[in-house]
Amino acid sequence: MDEFFGNHENNDTCEQSDLFIPSAWIIFTQFGLAAESAIVNTIVIVIFLRPKNRTPSTILLSALAASDVLTAIPAQMPYFVAYIFHYDDLEVDEYGYFGGWVWPELYSSCIVYLPLSNISVGFHTISVCLTVMLNIQKVVALQFPLWTMLNVGNKSTVSVICLIFIIVVSIIAWVTVTDNGLLFKGEDDACCYGELLDHNYTKGFNTSLNNVIVFAVLGVFLCTAYICWKLWTDEKSITKNQNPIAKRKTRRSALIIVLLSVIFILSELFFILRTINQSRLVPIVPMIEMINDSFMLLSWQVGFSFNFVIYLIMSENLRNILKSFFMALFRCKKETPLRNTSKWTSVSDNASTHI
């Protein structure tokens, strides 16, 4: 196993792997949002994937909810673990404007957290692809409603989602195995990496992935603008043969995607700024790097949370199910003391009869 991970005992060439840990309030906010995202998105998935609710859009939204959770949870784990269990090893970041620490990683930790980081990047990429797919699907549905009804179904949607998943996961798995192979154990369990970690293939992959995501955000923006224009001129975008109920359903579905896309674009602004800052097209601005180190993941998680708010506002079915659940829960808690009271009353009556 040590050979697989490139465990070279050559401390002279050791480049210590450091991880920036943001301020405590950011860490705990990220942890809370990750937990909240896991709970509410699980509810969304269960409701959207009920047989009567399954459509190409709800299947895509369910896959998006799952990928959001799998982005949020692995991404924040290294920061939370470092702050809780390795606080004494953290070094104050003297050059940061927003507080935080630098954690000289241990080899036993970094070979775990590097894959977690890559998993988060992979599922974030899947979320981006699904958001693009949602917009393209809705653009096609608005432009060619009859063709969409005949040719775009649940099975074809699931097939495309699986294809995206296989491609992205395969690439991330290859990158993870390659990166871990360049790490080695230094003195006192220090996590070291060789010069090859900054090799051209790594820089080329990161640059390519960043550019793909930036162009995807641009594509989402254009699709959203088109959908908004179609909604504004809905008499042209919806066939006259549709009844009022179908028209309202189409508009509501399109409006959900527009709101999700706006939240998506806003949450990706930090990522776009970092990509431009690292593109060498402009001089690197250290402040932008500091902002991204502290707030980029937080902006993603805030976006994930707003997605649920949008689902809740736009989906009457979701509101009714949650309302019924909480009413039943409240009724259950309210009835339990009453039952206990009546039980004790019955016992008291029996006792007095015997006396």
Buried (B, 14 or more C-beta within 10 A) or exposed (E): EEEEBBBBEEEEEBBEBBBBBBBBEBBBBBBEBBEBBBEBBEBBBEBBBEEEBBBBBBBBBBBBBBBBBBBBBBBBBBBBBBBEEBEEEBEEBEEBEBBBBBBBBBBEBBBBBBBBBBBBBBBBBBBBBBBBBBBEBBBBBBEEBEEBEEEBBEEEBBEBBEEBBEEBBEBBBEBBEBBBBBBBBBEEEBBBBBEBBEEEEBEEBBBEBBEEBBEBBEBBBEBBEBBBEBBEEEEEBBEEEEEEEEBEEBBEBBBBBBBBBBBBBEBBEBBBBBBBBBEEEEEEEEEBBBBBBBBBBBBBBBBBBBBBEBBBEBBEEBEEBBEEEEEEEEEEEEEEEEEEEEEEEEEEEEEEEEE
